């Protein structure tokens, strides 16, 4: 019996490897065909003359120096780190790299203190996942931006203090008491005390539930009519609902954040790449939303952009439909799936139950929904406010070795003229994005109540918040894609008037 199990396992493993290699060969062939006009190899002749393994070795030899080289940051402390190497291709590899270089010694680091929070994980008001993911890393920025009541949070942390860190922090961001962010946060805290937060937050719940209920109704209609057009609309609705679920991924652990899984995204990966990386280290070499799609979507102001990006930036739109399913495929091949990935089957099950569609037709309709959902989500995400030529992108010149974290968020985000302040629209279009970045732990329905406080504080610190039309911001992302030269610093200093 034992021998039979070993033989079966061996054969199963060989089959898995053969399938993996076949898929790799297929995608590599198509990859070289598509990119042949833009990259220096003749893909047709090259494919016929070489095996998939030889192509793989050839490409590795051609690019090894570029891929393994660290990205160059505007801040010296982020240079020559494994977490900023170009070989970081997943959220988990980024976290693992940080665990080795941030001096947390397997604990949680806040400023120069190390804390053992293992006993606090399941008592954490925000839920256990945040602490499980960040174990062994520096969580200073997350601690500052996710806790309005710093005194209460520090009192709790004091009971888990272990020792002082042996190495200095690898971050240029500061939270000085008289700095922009600390001043703004204290005023926002006071404003929030005047608001019934629970009552206001119900609006966001109604919005996301409505969008996903509409999506499921459209899925049932697709099953009845077998209409590809309806499948497209269902995908658009799914994409907008996924944008709305983004709000709930920032909050304490909750079941609505898992709506995102219907679009083939992973909540856990999203929390790493978006909340922990992008929101904290916006537009830098530590921002996974800048680095994971590199070089095909190349935001950095450097001259190593591929010709496809440099000369035809609008063609990067063709990548949008593939990003969500692509992430799922990568998770599957790396065997990084979790139980939440089972939620992806909700839509195909509805298609099968509510109609008389063949398996092939179900898969086709589902594919239309997934691709259109990914397109909507990525287009709205990249057209928010970050990627304009005048915004800071790592590689631009700086005027100091450190910077107020809130000022950095301002430098990497542009205000946008909102079409309407209706919550059903704002929640699915990443509206009021700068304020959301400054206070990511707040439900989005609370953001409009903070506008006056935010504007007044910006005026005191001399920060210009002139808004731009949505069309200008959409065009701006493509201008940033072709920008090759670093910008000068946006300001010499930022002091309270």
DRENKEVO-595225 format. One record per residue (C-alpha): x, y, z negated; residue in one letter. Coordinates in pm, whole numbers, plus 32768, in hexadecimal, padded with zeros to 4 digits. Layout:
# DRENKEVO-595225
NODE   xx   yy   zz resn
NODE    X    Y    Z    a
...
//
This chain:
# DRENKEVO-595225
NODE   xx   yy   zz resn
NODE 8000 8000 8000    x
NODE 8119 80EB 7FA3    x
NODE 81CD 80A0 80EA    x
NODE 808E 80E7 81AD    x
NODE 806A 8237 8103    x
NODE 81D3 828F 8153    x
NODE 81A7 822B 82C3    x
NODE 8064 82F3 82DD    x
NODE 8106 8425 823C    x
NODE 8230 840A 8323    x
NODE 8159 83ED 845A    x
NODE 807B 8509 83E2    x
NODE 81AD 85E4 83AD    x
NODE 8238 858B 8507    x
NODE 80E8 85DD 85A7    x
NODE 80DC 872A 84F1    x
NODE 823C 8780 8566    x
NODE 81EF 871C 86D0    x
NODE 80B1 87EE 86D2    x
NODE 816B 8913 863A    x
NODE 827F 88FC 8741    x
NODE 8183 88DF 885D    x
NODE 80C7 8A13 87E5    x
NODE 8210 8ACE 87B9    x
NODE 827C 8A73 891C    x
NODE 812D 8AE2 89AA    x
NODE 812E 8C32 88F9    x
NODE 829E 8C6B 8944    x
NODE 8267 8C30 8AB7    x
NODE 8145 8D29 8AC0    x
NODE 8208 8E17 89E6    x
NODE 832A 8E21 8ADD    x
NODE 8239 8E44 8C02    x
NODE 8190 8F73 8B69    x
NODE 82CC 9021 8AF8    x
NODE 83A6 8FD3 8C27    x
NODE 8374 912C 8CC7    x
NODE 83E4 91D4 8B84    x
NODE 84F8 90F6 8AF9    x
NODE 8640 9082 8B99    x
NODE 85F8 8F1D 8C06    x
NODE 854C 8E7F 8D31    x
NODE 8441 8DBA 8C7E    x
NODE 83D1 8CD5 8D9D    x
NODE 8529 8C57 8E00    x
NODE 859C 8C58 8C97    x
NODE 8479 8B7A 8C2D    x
NODE 84AD 8A7D 8D44    x
NODE 8621 8A63 8D03    x
NODE 860F 8A3F 8B89    x
NODE 854A 897E 8A87    x
NODE 8481 8A2C 897A    x
NODE 8595 89DC 8882    x
NODE 869E 8A75 8967    x
NODE 85C9 8BAC 899A    x
NODE 85A0 8BCA 8823    x
NODE 871B 8BAD 87EE    x
NODE 875E 8CA6 8906    x
NODE 8671 8DA8 8875    x
NODE 8702 8D7A 8719    x
NODE 8864 8DB3 879D    x
NODE 87F8 8EEA 885C    x
NODE 8744 8F87 8738    x
NODE 87EF 8F00 8601    x
NODE 88B7 903C 85C0    x
NODE 8783 9118 85EA    x
NODE 868D 903C 852D    x
NODE 8768 8FFE 83FE    x
NODE 87E1 9164 83E5    x
NODE 8747 9232 82CF    x
NODE 866B 9353 8330    x
NODE 8706 94A4 82E4    x
NODE 863C 9572 81EE    x
NODE 863F 96E5 81AA    x
NODE 8684 9688 803E    x
NODE 87D3 95D8 7FF8    x
NODE 8746 94F5 7EE8    x
NODE 8678 943A 7FED    x
NODE 879B 93F2 80D5    x
NODE 8844 929D 80DC    x
NODE 872A 91F1 8020    x
NODE 869B 909F 807B    x
NODE 853A 912D 8054    x
NODE 857D 9224 816E    x
NODE 8629 9130 8259    x
NODE 8588 9100 83AA    x
NODE 8562 8F8E 8360    x
NODE 844A 8FD9 8269    x
NODE 8321 8F57 832E    x
NODE 821C 8F0E 8223    x
NODE 8189 8F9F 80E7    x
NODE 820B 8E81 8014    x
NODE 8371 8E9D 8094    x
NODE 836B 9010 803D    x
NODE 82F7 8FCA 7EDA    x
NODE 83FD 8EB7 7EB3    x
NODE 850F 8FA4 7F2A    x
NODE 84A4 90AF 7E31    x
NODE 84A4 8FB1 7D17    x
NODE 8615 8F77 7D57    x
NODE 8686 90E1 7D6F    x
NODE 85B7 91B9 7C81    x
NODE 864F 9148 7B38    x
NODE 850B 90CC 7A9D    x
NODE 85A1 8F7A 7A3E    x
NODE 845C 8EBE 7A7C    x
NODE 8395 8FB5 79A7    x
NODE 82DB 90F7 79FE    x
NODE 83A4 9238 7A16    x
NODE 8317 9393 79C5    x
NODE 841C 94A5 79E4    x
NODE 854A 9419 7928    x
NODE 848B 932E 7845    x
NODE 8447 91BB 7874    x
NODE 82FD 912A 77FC    x
NODE 8288 8FC3 77D7    x
NODE 811A 8FD0 783F    x
NODE 80D8 8E5A 785F    x
NODE 7FEC 8E63 7733    x
NODE 7F3C 8F94 77C5    x
NODE 7EF7 8F0C 7923    x
NODE 7D9C 8E83 78DC    x
NODE 7D46 8FA5 77F6    x
NODE 7DA7 90AF 78F4    x
NODE 7C79 9193 7934    x
NODE 7CCA 9198 7AA8    x
NODE 7CCC 901F 7AC3    x
NODE 7DE9 8F21 7AC2    x
NODE 7E47 8F2D 7C32    x
NODE 7EF8 907E 7C18    x
NODE 7FE9 9001 7B0D    x
NODE 8014 8EAB 7BAD    x
NODE 8084 8F4A 7CF4    x
NODE 816D 9050 7C5C    x
NODE 8225 8F74 7B61    x
NODE 839B 8FAF 7B7D    x
NODE 837E 9105 7C22    x
NODE 8385 9277 7BCE    x
NODE 821B 92E5 7B9E    x
NODE 825F 944C 7B2F    x
NODE 81A0 94F3 7C4C    x
NODE 8078 9406 7C27    x
NODE 8073 9440 7AB0    x
NODE 806B 95B9 7ADD    x
NODE 7F69 95C7 7BF4    x
NODE 7E77 94BF 7B71    x
NODE 7E5D 9533 7A06    x
NODE 7DC1 9683 79B9    x
NODE 7DD7 964D 7842    x
NODE 7F4F 9632 782D    x
NODE 7F59 9641 76B1    x
NODE 7E77 9510 768C    x
NODE 7F35 9454 779A    x
NODE 8087 94A1 76FB    x
NODE 8008 9433 75A5    x
NODE 7FA9 92E2 7637    x
NODE 80F4 92C4 76F0    x
NODE 81B2 930D 75B0    x
NODE 8142 91C2 751D    x
NODE 81DE 9106 7643    x
NODE 832A 91C1 7653    x
NODE 845A 90DD 766F    x
NODE 858F 91AC 76BE    x
NODE 8627 92BC 7793    x
NODE 8672 926F 78FF    x
NODE 87E0 923F 7956    x
NODE 87D2 92EB 7AA9    x
NODE 874A 943C 7B1C    x
NODE 85FD 944D 7BD2    x
NODE 8606 9434 7D4C    x
NODE 8502 953E 7D96    x
NODE 8513 96B1 7DEF    x
NODE 83BA 96FF 7D60    x
NODE 8384 97C7 7C21    x
NODE 825C 980F 7B3E    x
NODE 82D4 993F 7A7B    x
NODE 81D4 99D4 7988    x
NODE 81D8 9B26 7A37    x
NODE 81E5 9A8E 7B94    x
NODE 80CB 9A9E 7C90    x
NODE 8049 993E 7C5B    x
NODE 8045 9943 7ADF    x
NODE 7F98 9A95 7AD8    x
NODE 7E93 9A27 7BD7    x
NODE 7E58 98DB 7B24    x
NODE 7E17 9987 79D6    x
NODE 7D14 9A68 7A7A    x
NODE 7C72 9948 7B33    x
NODE 7C5B 9885 79ED    x
NODE 7B9E 99A7 7951    x
NODE 7AB6 99C1 7A7F    x
NODE 7A6A 984C 7A76    x
NODE 7A00 9869 7909    x
NODE 78DD 9941 7980    x
NODE 7860 983E 7A7C    x
NODE 778E 9706 7A48    x
NODE 787F 9629 7B08    x
NODE 77AD 94EE 7AF9    x
NODE 767B 959B 7B87    x
NODE 773E 963C 7CA3    x
NODE 77F8 94FB 7CFC    x
NODE 76B1 9448 7D4B    x
NODE 76B3 9504 7E96    x
NODE 77EB 944D 7F0A    x
NODE 7753 92FF 7EAC    x
NODE 761B 934C 7F76    x
NODE 76EC 93B2 80A3    x
NODE 77C6 927A 80B4    x
NODE 76A1 918F 8070    x
NODE 75D7 9238 8182    x
NODE 76ED 921B 8284    x
NODE 7728 90AC 8242    x
NODE 75B6 905B 8232    x
NODE 7595 9102 8387    x
NODE 76BC 9031 8403    x
NODE 761B 8EEB 8392    x
NODE 74CE 8F4D 8432    x
NODE 7585 8F94 8579    x
NODE 7635 8E43 855E    x
NODE 74E1 8D98 8540    x
NODE 7469 8E5E 866F    x
NODE 759C 8DEC 8732    x
NODE 754B 8C83 86DB    x
NODE 73E9 8CAF 8761    x
NODE 743D 8D70 889E    x
NODE 75A0 8CF5 88E8    x
NODE 75EC 8E5A 8950    x
NODE 7758 8EC5 8969    x
NODE 76E8 9031 8951    x
NODE 7642 8FEF 8803    x
NODE 777D 8F37 8796    x
NODE 7843 9071 87EA    x
NODE 775A 9147 8716    x
NODE 776E 9049 85FC    x
NODE 78E9 9063 860D    x
NODE 78DB 91DD 85FE    x
NODE 77F6 91C9 84D0    x
NODE 78E2 90CD 8432    x
NODE 7A09 91B7 8470    x
NODE 7957 92DE 83CE    x
NODE 78F6 9205 82A7    x
NODE 7A60 9198 8287    x
NODE 7ACA 9304 8273    x
NODE 79C8 9333 815D    x
NODE 7A4B 9200 80A4    x
NODE 7BA1 92A9 80A2    x
NODE 7B15 9389 7F90    x
NODE 7AD0 925C 7EB2    x
NODE 7C2B 91C6 7EDE    x
NODE 7CB4 92F2 7E20    x
NODE 7BCF 92BE 7CF6    x
NODE 7BD7 91BA 7BE4    x
NODE 7BA7 9055 7C5D    x
NODE 7A48 9034 7CED    x
NODE 7995 8F4E 7DDF    x
NODE 7943 905D 7EDF    x
NODE 7AB0 9084 7F39    x
NODE 7A99 8F29 7FD4    x
NODE 79B7 8FAB 80E8    x
NODE 7B04 8FF6 8191    x
NODE 7B46 8E80 81B5    x
NODE 7A2C 8E64 82B6    x
NODE 7B0E 8F26 83A5    x
NODE 7C2A 8E2B 8369    x
NODE 7CED 8F1B 828B    x
NODE 7D73 8E9E 813D    x
NODE 7D1B 8F6C 800B    x
NODE 7E5C 8F03 7F5F    x
NODE 7F37 8F60 8089    x
NODE 7E74 90A3 80B8    x
NODE 7EAA 9109 7F50    x
NODE 8020 90D9 7F7C    x
NODE 804C 9179 80D2    x
NODE 7F4F 9290 80A7    x
NODE 7F19 92E1 7F37    x
NODE 806D 928C 7EA3    x
NODE 8143 92E3 7FD1    x
NODE 8095 93DE 80B4    x
NODE 7FE6 94AB 7FA7    x
NODE 811A 94C7 7ECD    x
NODE 8229 94EC 7FD5    x
NODE 8166 9592 80EE    x
NODE 821F 95B8 823C    x
NODE 8369 9535 81B2    x
NODE 843F 9403 81EB    x
NODE 8388 9367 80C3    x
NODE 8235 9395 816E    x
NODE 81D4 9244 8201    x
NODE 80D2 92E9 82E1    x
NODE 81FA 9397 8384    x
NODE 82E1 926B 8391    x
NODE 821B 912B 83CC    x
NODE 81AC 9194 852A    x
NODE 8302 921C 8587    x
NODE 837E 923A 8699    x
NODE 823D 9212 8762    x
NODE 8196 9328 869D    x
NODE 82C4 93FE 8646    x
NODE 8279 952D 856D    x
NODE 83DC 9580 84FE    x
NODE 847F 96B5 859F    x
NODE 85A2 95F6 8637    x
NODE 861E 95BB 8798    x
NODE 860D 943C 878B    x
NODE 84A2 942C 87FA    x
NODE 8453 9328 8904    x
NODE 83FC 93BA 8A5B    x
NODE 8297 9339 8A31    x
NODE 826B 941C 8902    x
NODE 833B 953F 897E    x
NODE 829F 9566 8AD6    x
NODE 8145 94CC 8AB4    x
NODE 80DC 9503 8948    x
NODE 7F6A 94DB 8998    x
NODE 7FAD 936F 89F7    x
NODE 7FE9 9327 8886    x
NODE 7E6E 9320 886C    x
NODE 7E75 91C4 8904    x
NODE 7F10 9143 87C1    x
NODE 7DEC 91B2 86E8    x
NODE 7D01 908B 8735    x
NODE 7E16 8F93 86E9    x
NODE 7E8E 900F 8597    x
NODE 7D81 8F7A 84B4    x
NODE 7D78 8E22 855D    x
NODE 7EF2 8E31 857E    x
NODE 7F1D 8E5A 8408    x
NODE 7E3B 8D2F 83CE    x
NODE 7F04 8C5A 84C2    x
NODE 8049 8CBB 8416    x
NODE 7FB8 8C69 82BF    x
NODE 7F45 8B18 833F    x
NODE 8092 8AB8 83DC    x
NODE 8148 8B22 82A0    x
NODE 8047 8A62 81CF    x
NODE 7FFB 8B9A 8105    x
NODE 7E80 8B7B 8116    x
NODE 7DB1 8B8F 7FD8    x
NODE 7C4C 8B32 7F7F    x
NODE 7BCD 8C8A 7FE9    x
NODE 7C24 8C35 8152    x
NODE 7AFC 8B46 8155    x
NODE 7A1B 8C79 8165    x
NODE 7A80 8CA5 82D0    x
NODE 7990 8B88 8327    x
NODE 785B 8C49 82B1    x
NODE 7820 8CE2 8409    x
NODE 784C 8BA5 84DC    x
NODE 776B 8AE8 83E9    x
NODE 765B 8BEF 8419    x
NODE 7685 8BD3 8592    x
NODE 7658 8A5B 857F    x
NODE 7532 8A5C 848D    x
NODE 7467 8B75 8528    x
NODE 746F 8AFE 8690    x
NODE 74B2 89DD 877A    x
NODE 760A 8A3C 87F0    x
NODE 7718 8946 8852    x
NODE 785B 8942 878C    x
NODE 790F 89E2 88B1    x
NODE 7814 8AFE 88C6    x
NODE 7821 8B33 874D    x
NODE 799B 8B56 875F    x
NODE 7983 8C48 8886    x
NODE 7887 8D29 87D5    x
NODE 7951 8D1A 8694    x
NODE 7A8B 8D7A 8753    x
NODE 79DC 8EAA 87E9    x
NODE 7975 8F18 868C    x
NODE 7ACE 8EE6 85F4    x
NODE 7B86 8F9B 870C    x
NODE 7A94 90C2 8711    x
NODE 7A98 90D6 8595    x
NODE 7C15 90DF 8590    x
NODE 7C15 91ED 86A0    x
NODE 7B25 92CD 85E0    x
NODE 7BDA 929F 8496    x
NODE 7D36 92E2 8522    x
NODE 7CCB 9408 85F9    x
NODE 7C25 94B5 84D3    x
NODE 7D47 945B 83EF    x
NODE 7E55 94E9 84D1    x
NODE 7D83 961A 8529    x
NODE 7D56 968B 83C2    x
NODE 7E5A 9793 8373    x
NODE 7FB9 9703 834B    x
NODE 8055 96E7 84A1    x
NODE 8072 9845 852D    x
NODE 81BC 98D5 85A9    x
NODE 81C1 99E1 849B    x
NODE 818E 98E8 837F    x
NODE 82B6 9857 82C9    x
NODE 8330 9706 8348    x
NODE 845F 965E 82B0    x
NODE 858F 96CC 8375    x
NODE 8527 9839 836A    x
NODE 860D 992B 82B5    x
NODE 85CE 996C 8143    x
NODE 863C 9A86 805D    x
NODE 867D 99C9 7F1B    x
NODE 86C6 9875 7E87    x
NODE 856F 9859 7DEA    x
NODE 840F 98DB 7E1D    x
NODE 82C8 98F7 7D5D    x
NODE 81F9 97C7 7DBF    x
NODE 80C4 989C 7DFF    x
NODE 8187 9988 7EE0    x
NODE 81FD 985D 7FA7    x
NODE 8095 97EF 7FDA    x
NODE 8043 994C 8058    x
NODE 816C 9947 8146    x
NODE 80FC 97FD 81DF    x
NODE 7F8B 984E 820C    x
NODE 7EC9 994B 82D7    x
NODE 7D76 99D4 8278    x
NODE 7C63 9979 8370    x
NODE 7B25 9A31 83CC    x
NODE 7A1C 993B 835B    x
NODE 78EC 990A 8438    x
NODE 7808 98F2 830B    x
NODE 781F 98BC 8195    x
NODE 771B 97A6 81A4    x
NODE 779D 967F 80D9    x
NODE 772A 9584 81E2    x
NODE 7818 9628 82D9    x
NODE 7936 9695 81F7    x
NODE 7964 953E 815B    x
NODE 7994 9497 82AE    x
NODE 7A7B 95A0 8344    x
NODE 7B83 95C7 8231    x
NODE 7B09 972A 81EE    x
NODE 7BAB 9819 80F0    x
NODE 7CE0 9749 811C    x
NODE 7DE3 981F 806B    x
NODE 7D19 9829 7F2B    x
NODE 7CE0 96B4 7F49    x
NODE 7E59 9682 7F5E    x
NODE 7E93 975D 7E30    x
NODE 7D92 96A3 7D5E    x
NODE 7D6C 9548 7DF5    x
NODE 7CCB 94B0 7CBE    x
NODE 7B93 9587 7CE5    x
NODE 7A5F 950C 7D99    x
NODE 7A42 95D1 7EDB    x
NODE 78ED 965C 7E7D    x
NODE 799A 9729 7D6C    x
NODE 7A90 97D5 7E55    x
NODE 79A8 98F1 7ECC    x
NODE 797E 9967 7D63    x
NODE 7AF5 99AB 7D50    x
NODE 7B1A 9A87 7E82    x
NODE 7B0B 9BD8 7DD0    x
NODE 7C06 9B6C 7CC8    x
NODE 7CEA 9AE7 7DD8    x
NODE 7CD9 9C1F 7EB2    x
NODE 7D15 9D0C 7D8D    x
NODE 7E46 9C46 7D19    x
NODE 7ED3 9C3F 7E7B    x
NODE 7EB2 9DB9 7E8D    x
NODE 7F6B 9DE3 7D44    x
NODE 808B 9D11 7DC6    x
NODE 808B 9DB8 7F1C    x
NODE 8020 9C81 7FD9    x
NODE 7F75 9CB8 8127    x
NODE 7E47 9BD4 8158    x
NODE 7DC8 9C59 82A5    x
NODE 7CF8 9B46 8343    x
NODE 7D09 9ACC 84AC    x
NODE 7C02 9A3B 8595    x
NODE 7BE5 98C2 859F    x
NODE 7C40 98C6 8712    x
NODE 7D8B 9975 86C6    x
NODE 7DE3 9870 85C3    x
NODE 7D92 9754 86B4    x
NODE 7E75 97ED 87BD    x
NODE 7F7C 9838 86B7    x
NODE 7FBF 96CA 866B    x
NODE 802E 9690 87D2    x
NODE 810A 97C5 87C9    x
NODE 81B0 9738 8692    x
NODE 81F0 95F0 8746    x
NODE 82C9 96A5 8845    x
NODE 8379 978C 874D    x
NODE 84EE 9739 874B    x
NODE 8589 9851 867E    x
NODE 856C 988F 8507    x
NODE 84B3 99C0 8487    x
NODE 8547 9AC2 839C    x
NODE 84C0 9ACB 8235    x
NODE 835D 9B50 821E    x
NODE 83B1 9C39 80FB    x
NODE 84D4 9CAE 802D    x
NODE 8421 9C89 7EE3    x
NODE 82C8 9C69 7E50    x
NODE 8294 9D21 7D0A    x
NODE 8159 9D8A 7C58    x
NODE 810A 9EF9 7C9B    x
//
